[in-house]
Amino acid sequence: MEEIYSEINGLNGLYQISNFGNVKSISRKVTNSRGSYLSKERILKSATSNSGELIISFKISGVSKCFRVAELVATNFMGYDKETMSTYAVRHKDKDQSNNAVSNLKIISEKEDREQFTSKFKGVMIYIKGTVKYKGKQYWTKNCKTELEANTLRLELKDRLYNSK
C-alpha cells in the first residue's frame, strides 16, 4: 500500500498525517524573537500516553494541544468526526496502539467499546492492563499482550501492595 498524506484540519496547512499514521510538518519560513529561518519538512516523533496510545502535540497560536494519532488518521481517512460522532470511538483491530495504519483502525459505538474491554478476569481491562485499588489509590500494571499476563501481573501487584510494610 502506498503512503498518502492529508492535511490536518485546523492547523493552518502546517501539518499532514499519512494513512500509516506518520505525522509531518511542512517546510515553511518561521519567524521568532531570534529572527527568521526555513523549517524543513520532517516526520515528527509521537509520544506515548499513560494508556499506551500514540499522541502528538502541536502549538496552535502559542498554545500546545495534544491529539491521538489514531483519531487524526480516522478523521482524515475514514470520515470520523469527534464532534458529531461523540458516542463512537476509534480503536485498533489488532489492539497494538502503536499501529495507526488506516487498515488497522475501526470506528465503533460506545456499546461495542465497552464489550471490547470486558475480561473474564476481575480487575483486568483489555487494552490490556491490570488494576488494583489500595488505600484509596488506583495502581495499574504495564500494558500486556494477553489477559492472562495482565491478570498475573495484577495479582503480583496486589500481593506486593498488601504485603509491603
C-alpha positions in Angstrom: 0.0 0.0 0.0 1.3 3.5 -0.9 1.7 6.1 1.9 -0.7 9.0 1.3 -0.6 12.3 3.2 -3.5 14.5 4.0 -3.6 18.0 5.6 -4.7 18.0 9.2 -7.7 20.3 9.6 -7.4 23.3 11.9 -3.6 23.5 11.8 -3.3 26.2 9.1 -1.9 23.7 6.5 1.3 23.3 8.5 1.0 19.6 9.3 -0.1 16.4 7.5 -0.9 12.9 8.5 -0.5 9.7 6.5 -2.7 6.7 6.1 0.1 4.8 8.0 -0.1 7.2 11.0 3.0 9.2 10.3 2.8 13.0 11.0 4.9 15.5 9.2 5.4 19.2 9.3 5.5 21.1 6.0 8.6 23.3 5.1 7.9 26.9 5.9 9.5 30.2 7.0 9.4 30.6 10.8 9.9 33.9 12.5 10.6 34.2 16.2 12.3 36.5 18.6 15.7 35.5 17.3 14.9 36.1 13.6 13.7 34.0 10.7 14.7 30.6 9.4 13.5 27.9 7.0 12.0 24.9 8.8 12.3 21.9 6.5 9.7 19.2 6.0 10.2 16.4 8.5 8.4 13.5 10.1 7.5 14.3 13.7 8.0 12.0 16.7 5.0 11.0 18.6 4.9 10.3 22.3 3.1 7.5 24.3 0.3 8.4 26.6 -0.2 6.8 30.0 -2.8 4.5 28.4 -0.3 3.4 25.7 -1.7 5.4 22.8 0.5 7.4 20.4 -0.1 11.1 20.8 1.3 14.2 19.1 1.3 17.8 20.2 1.1 20.9 18.1 1.4 24.6 19.0 -1.6 26.4 17.8 -1.4 30.2 18.3 1.1 29.7 21.1 -1.0 27.1 22.9 0.1 23.4 22.9 -2.7 21.0 22.0 -2.4 17.2 22.1 -4.1 14.8 19.7 -4.4 11.0 19.5 -2.7 9.8 16.3 -5.4 7.2 15.7 -8.1 9.8 15.8 -6.2 12.0 13.3 -5.9 9.1 10.9 -9.6 8.2 11.3 -10.6 11.8 10.8 -8.6 12.3 7.6 -9.1 8.8 6.0 -12.2 7.2 7.5 -14.7 10.1 7.8 -14.6 10.1 11.6 -15.7 13.4 13.2 -15.2 13.6 17.0 -17.7 16.4 17.4 -20.7 14.8 15.6 -19.7 11.2 16.5 -19.2 11.7 20.2 -20.8 8.3 21.0 -18.2 6.5 18.9 -14.6 5.6 19.4 -11.6 4.8 17.3 -9.9 1.5 18.2 -7.1 -0.7 16.9 -8.2 -4.0 15.3 -5.0 -5.8 16.5 -5.0 -4.0 19.9 -1.5 -2.7 19.1 -1.8 1.0 19.9 1.4 1.9 18.0 -0.1 0.6 14.7 -2.1 3.5 13.5 -2.4 2.5 9.9 -5.9 3.1 8.5 -6.2 -0.6 7.7 -5.8 -1.4 11.5 -8.3 1.1 12.8 -12.1 0.8 13.3 -14.8 3.1 14.4 -17.1 1.5 17.0 -20.1 2.5 19.2 -19.8 3.0 22.9 -21.6 -0.3 23.5 -19.1 -2.2 21.3 -16.3 -0.3 23.0 -17.5 -1.4 26.5 -17.8 -5.0 25.3 -14.3 -4.9 23.8 -12.9 -4.0 27.2 -14.6 -6.8 29.1 -12.4 -9.5 30.5 -13.1 -12.8 32.2 -10.7 -11.8 35.0 -11.8 -9.4 37.7 -9.7 -6.2 37.7 -8.4 -6.7 34.1 -9.2 -4.4 31.3 -8.5 -5.3 27.7 -6.1 -2.8 26.2 -4.6 -4.8 28.4 -3.8 -3.7 31.9 -4.5 -4.9 35.4 -5.7 -2.6 38.1 -5.6 -2.7 41.9 -7.2 -0.3 44.3 -5.2 0.1 47.5 -5.6 2.8 50.3 -7.8 4.9 48.0 -5.3 5.0 45.1 -5.5 3.2 41.8 -2.5 1.2 40.6 -2.0 -0.1 37.1 0.2 -2.8 35.6 2.1 -2.2 32.4 0.4 -2.9 29.1 0.3 -6.7 28.4 -0.1 -8.9 25.4 -2.8 -11.1 26.9 -5.5 -11.1 29.6 -3.7 -13.9 31.4 -0.5 -11.9 31.6 -2.4 -8.8 32.8 -4.2 -10.9 35.5 -0.9 -12.4 36.6 0.8 -9.0 36.9 -2.3 -7.6 38.7 -2.2 -10.4 41.3 1.6 -9.9 41.8 1.0 -6.1 42.2 -1.8 -6.8 44.7 0.4 -9.1 46.7 3.2 -6.6 46.8 0.9 -3.7 47.8 -0.9 -5.6 50.6 2.2 -7.4 51.9 4.5 -4.4 51.9 5.5 -2.9 55.3 
